Amino acid sequence: GLSFSELIKLSPFDLETTDQTISPANELEFSKDLRLYHFWRLLIDGLSLKQIEKKYLITNSEIQKFLLKLDRMGLIELHSNNKIKFLSGNRTLLRKDGPLGKILIEQTKTSFLNHPFKNTAQEHLRFAMYRLSPSSAIRYKAKIDKLINEMKIESEVESKNADSLEFGLLVALRTWESPLLQSIKEKK
């Protein structure tokens, strides 16, 4: 199967840009075969069939099977000599409540957050709780979105560097009262 870091790279969420979201039918197909999804993302990322076969554990017959499946799904148009025309545009984003989104969220809980985070130069974990007004929370949500967008833009440039590494970034904001602060109950 795919590692968490592979899946996180392949599976961005963006609920505000539904015109770029994978169709529910295609996301369902991909959730049944994560190798097919990974293969499709490798193609979208610009790898040739030869590069995929050289770098990954995949047979030529599996490549052919995947190409035919992607053609049937309407994501590519397959031509002679395995020439590919992409038909899906930028439809690469997942719905958080879709089948692949649910897999990603579960792997976030079981793999990503279970890491021992040693706060080195390449890993960092911070958790904080503060009382905020609803308008401040909205402002922080915008800052989170801006940070993620900045990271995405920087990644588009740096991902071509030989020394670039995969990083996962999980940022969440919601109203929450820690169970640690519920030990003494309030009077009614």
C-alpha positions in Angstrom: 0.0 0.0 0.0 0.9 3.7 -0.1 2.7 5.3 2.8 1.0 8.2 4.6 3.4 10.7 3.1 2.7 9.4 -0.4 -1.0 9.6 0.1 -0.9 13.1 1.7 1.1 14.3 -1.4 -1.5 12.8 -3.7 -4.6 13.9 -1.9 -5.0 17.6 -1.3 -8.3 18.9 0.0 -9.8 22.1 -1.1 -13.5 22.5 -0.4 -13.7 26.0 -1.9 -12.6 25.0 -5.4 -15.1 22.4 -6.3 -14.4 23.0 -10.0 -11.1 21.3 -9.4 -12.5 18.4 -7.4 -12.3 14.8 -8.7 -15.8 13.6 -9.6 -17.5 11.4 -7.0 -17.6 8.5 -9.4 -13.9 8.7 -10.2 -13.0 9.2 -6.5 -15.0 6.1 -5.7 -13.1 4.1 -8.4 -9.7 5.4 -7.0 -10.7 4.5 -3.4 -11.1 0.9 -4.6 -7.6 0.9 -6.1 -5.1 3.2 -4.5 -2.4 2.1 -7.0 -4.5 3.3 -9.9 -4.9 6.7 -8.1 -1.1 6.9 -7.5 -0.4 6.0 -11.1 -2.8 8.7 -12.3 -1.1 11.3 -10.1 2.3 10.3 -11.3 1.1 10.9 -14.9 -0.4 14.3 -13.9 2.9 15.2 -12.2 4.6 14.8 -15.6 6.3 11.4 -15.3 6.5 9.4 -18.5 5.5 5.8 -18.6 9.2 4.8 -18.9 10.0 6.9 -15.8 7.2 5.3 -13.8 8.2 1.8 -14.8 11.9 2.5 -14.0 11.3 4.1 -10.6 8.3 2.1 -9.2 7.4 -1.5 -8.7 4.9 -1.8 -11.4 4.7 -4.2 -14.4 4.1 -3.2 -18.0 0.8 -5.1 -18.0 -0.4 -3.2 -14.9 0.5 0.1 -16.7 -1.6 -1.0 -19.7 -4.5 -2.0 -17.4 -4.3 1.4 -15.6 -4.2 3.3 -18.9 -7.3 1.5 -20.1 -9.1 2.1 -16.8 -8.2 5.8 -16.8 -9.4 6.1 -20.4 -12.8 4.4 -19.5 -13.1 6.8 -16.5 -12.8 9.7 -18.9 -9.6 11.1 -17.3 -7.4 10.5 -20.3 -7.8 9.8 -23.9 -5.5 6.9 -24.8 -4.0 6.9 -28.3 -1.7 4.5 -30.2 1.8 3.9 -28.8 0.4 4.8 -25.3 0.2 8.5 -26.1 -2.0 10.2 -23.5 -4.2 13.3 -23.7 -5.5 14.5 -20.3 -9.2 15.2 -20.2 -9.6 16.0 -16.5 -8.0 19.5 -16.4 -7.1 20.4 -12.9 -9.5 18.0 -11.2 -7.1 16.6 -8.7 -8.6 17.8 -5.4 -10.5 15.5 -3.0 -13.6 16.0 -1.0 -13.0 15.6 2.7 -16.1 13.5 3.0 -15.4 11.5 -0.2 -14.0 8.0 -0.2 -10.4 9.0 -0.7 -10.7 11.9 1.7 -11.9 9.5 4.4 -8.9 7.3 3.8 -6.6 10.3 4.1 -8.2 11.5 7.3 -8.0 8.1 8.8 -4.3 7.8 7.9 -3.7 11.2 9.3 -5.0 10.0 12.7 -3.2 6.7 12.7 0.1 7.5 10.9 0.9 11.2 10.9 -0.1 12.2 14.4 1.4 9.0 16.0 4.9 10.2 15.1 7.1 11.1 18.0 7.8 14.7 16.7 11.2 15.6 18.1 11.0 19.3 17.2 14.1 19.1 15.0 14.7 21.4 12.0 12.6 19.1 9.8 9.7 18.3 12.2 7.6 20.4 14.5 4.5 19.9 16.6 2.8 22.6 18.5 -0.7 22.6 20.0 -2.3 25.5 21.7 -5.7 26.5 23.1 -6.8 30.1 23.3 -10.1 31.9 23.8 -11.0 33.9 20.7 -14.0 35.8 19.3 -15.7 34.2 16.3 -14.3 37.1 14.1 -10.7 36.3 15.3 -11.2 32.7 14.5 -12.3 33.6 10.9 -9.1 35.8 10.6 -7.0 32.9 11.7 -8.7 30.5 9.2 -7.7 33.0 6.5 -4.1 33.0 7.8 -4.0 29.2 7.7 -5.3 29.2 4.1 -2.6 31.7 3.2 0.1 29.6 4.8 -0.9 26.5 3.0 -1.1 28.4 -0.3 2.4 29.8 0.2 3.7 26.3 0.9 2.0 25.0 -2.2 3.5 27.7 -4.4 7.0 27.1 -2.9 6.6 23.4 -3.4 5.8 23.8 -7.1 9.3 25.4 -7.5 11.2 23.3 -5.0 9.8 19.9 -5.8 12.0 19.9 -8.9 15.2 20.1 -6.7 17.0 16.8 -6.1 17.3 17.5 -2.3 13.5 18.2 -1.8 11.7 16.1 0.7 8.1 15.3 1.3 6.6 17.2 4.3 3.1 16.9 5.7 1.4 19.9 7.2 -1.7 19.4 9.3 -3.4 22.6 10.6 -6.8 22.5 12.3 -8.9 25.1 14.0 -12.2 24.5 15.8 -14.0 25.2 19.0 -12.9 22.6 21.5 -12.8 22.2 25.2 -10.1 19.7 26.3 -11.2 16.9 28.5 -8.3 18.0 30.8 -10.3 21.1 31.5 -13.6 19.3 32.2 -12.5 17.5 35.4 -14.3 20.0 37.6 -17.8 20.5 36.4 -19.5 23.9 36.4 -22.5 24.6 38.5 -25.7 24.8 36.7 
